[in-house]
């Protein structure tokens, strides 16, 4: 009897970009295309669950003890700490989904992306950096949320300026000048990379 062909392992896709560039909206748009066989990796966090959130959908909500145990056992692809809370990408689930042939998408910051690229190797990751059309446009978008104080806006802009130079570490740079166009460009990148597997 012929052995069935081994399933092709899925891609590991990293999408990063400065705060306010529209990563979440872009990801949702790209994931509407079922032909890409995408799976979004849900991060683990120690922060409290917020109203309307669901464990396993927005995040896996865990205790600090559980998070530190997972980290210590090498169970995270990357991890970060923000305002006394920890965040990380569970390694086992990512690997399991890739083995099943899914293209796994991580939406993480440059720090997390750097950790993943170091662990797995840059050449084994499809890294996409989302850019704003300009810093002026990014500021307009951040201010457009009109939910944050001037101090927070300035902090976000300063962080964005620090993150932009990291684009050199990514294989692809995509400008979010239009949600539709940007999503289409990312879809074509994923299709092209899937054929190269």
C-alpha positions in Angstrom: 0.0 0.0 0.0 1.3 3.4 -0.9 1.9 5.7 2.1 -0.3 8.8 1.9 1.6 12.0 1.0 2.7 13.8 4.1 0.8 17.0 4.7 2.6 20.2 3.9 3.5 22.1 7.1 1.9 25.6 7.3 3.7 28.9 7.2 4.5 30.9 10.3 3.5 34.5 9.4 4.4 37.5 11.6 2.7 40.8 11.2 4.0 43.8 13.0 3.9 47.5 12.8 3.6 50.6 14.9 0.6 51.3 17.1 -2.3 52.8 15.2 -1.2 51.5 11.8 -4.3 49.2 11.7 -2.8 45.7 12.2 -6.0 44.3 13.8 -8.3 45.5 11.0 -5.9 44.3 8.3 -5.6 40.8 9.9 -9.4 40.4 10.1 -9.7 41.4 6.5 -6.9 38.9 5.3 -8.4 36.1 7.4 -11.8 36.4 5.6 -10.1 34.6 2.7 -10.6 30.9 3.6 -8.5 29.7 0.7 -5.4 30.9 2.6 -6.1 28.4 5.4 -5.1 30.9 8.1 -5.2 30.3 11.8 -4.7 33.3 14.2 -2.5 32.5 17.2 -4.2 33.6 20.4 -1.7 34.9 23.0 -1.5 34.0 26.7 -1.8 36.8 29.2 -1.9 37.4 33.0 -4.1 40.5 32.7 -7.7 40.3 33.9 -10.4 39.4 31.5 -12.5 42.4 30.4 -16.3 42.5 29.9 -17.2 41.0 26.6 -14.0 39.0 26.3 -13.9 35.2 26.2 -11.1 33.0 27.4 -9.4 31.4 24.3 -10.8 34.0 21.9 -9.1 37.3 22.7 -6.5 35.7 25.0 -5.8 32.7 27.1 -6.2 34.2 30.6 -3.8 32.6 33.1 -2.3 33.3 36.5 1.2 34.7 36.8 2.3 31.4 38.3 1.0 29.4 35.3 2.6 31.9 32.9 6.0 31.7 34.5 5.8 27.9 34.6 5.0 27.8 30.9 7.9 30.3 30.2 10.3 28.3 32.4 9.4 25.1 30.6 10.1 26.7 27.2 6.5 26.7 26.2 6.4 30.2 24.7 7.6 31.3 21.3 8.0 34.9 22.6 7.0 36.8 25.7 6.7 40.4 26.9 5.7 42.4 29.9 3.5 45.5 29.8 2.3 47.3 32.9 2.8 44.4 35.4 1.1 41.9 33.0 2.8 39.2 31.0 1.9 38.3 27.4 3.2 35.4 25.3 2.6 33.1 22.3 2.0 29.5 23.2 4.4 27.3 21.2 2.6 24.0 21.3 -0.6 25.2 19.7 1.3 27.1 16.9 3.2 23.9 16.1 0.1 21.7 16.2 -1.8 24.0 13.8 1.2 24.2 11.4 1.5 20.4 11.4 -2.1 20.3 10.4 -1.3 22.4 7.4 -2.6 25.8 8.7 -0.7 29.0 8.0 -0.3 30.5 11.5 -0.5 34.2 11.8 1.0 36.1 14.8 0.2 39.7 15.3 3.0 40.8 17.6 5.2 43.8 18.3 8.8 44.2 17.1 10.2 42.9 20.4 8.2 39.6 20.1 8.9 39.3 16.4 12.7 39.6 17.1 12.4 36.8 19.7 10.5 34.5 17.3 12.9 35.2 14.4 15.9 34.5 16.7 14.4 31.2 17.9 13.0 29.8 14.6 15.4 31.6 12.2 14.5 34.6 10.0 14.4 32.4 6.9 11.7 30.2 8.4 9.3 33.1 9.1 7.2 35.1 6.6 7.7 38.5 8.3 5.5 41.4 7.2 5.9 45.0 8.5 2.9 47.3 8.1 3.8 50.9 7.5 1.7 54.1 7.7 1.6 56.2 4.5 3.4 58.9 6.7 4.0 59.8 10.3 1.4 62.6 9.9 -1.2 60.1 8.8 -0.3 57.8 11.7 -0.7 60.7 14.1 -4.1 61.6 12.5 -5.2 58.0 13.0 -4.1 57.8 16.6 -5.8 61.2 17.4 -8.9 60.0 15.5 -9.6 57.5 18.2 -10.2 60.5 20.5 -10.1 58.2 23.5 -6.6 59.0 24.8 -4.9 61.9 26.6 -2.3 64.0 24.9 0.4 62.3 27.1 -0.7 58.8 25.9 -0.8 60.0 22.2 2.7 61.4 22.5 3.9 58.1 24.1 2.3 56.1 21.2 4.0 58.3 18.6 7.4 58.1 20.3 7.0 54.3 20.4 6.1 54.3 16.7 9.2 56.3 15.8 11.3 53.8 17.7 9.6 50.8 16.0 9.8 52.0 12.4 13.6 51.4 12.0 12.9 47.7 12.8 11.3 47.3 9.4 14.7 46.4 8.0 14.5 43.0 9.8 11.3 42.1 8.0 11.0 40.3 4.6 8.1 42.4 3.4 7.0 46.0 3.9 3.4 46.9 3.2 1.9 50.4 3.3 -1.5 50.6 4.8 -2.8 53.5 2.6 -6.1 51.6 2.1 -7.4 48.6 4.1 -8.6 46.8 1.0 -5.4 47.3 -1.0 -3.1 46.5 1.9 -5.1 43.3 2.7 -4.9 42.2 -1.0 -1.1 42.7 -1.0 -0.7 40.6 2.1 -2.9 37.9 0.7 -0.8 37.7 -2.5 2.4 37.5 -0.3 0.9 34.5 1.6 -0.2 32.8 -1.6 3.3 33.2 -3.1 5.0 32.0 0.0 2.7 28.9 0.3 3.7 27.9 -3.3 7.4 28.1 -2.3 7.0 25.6 0.6 
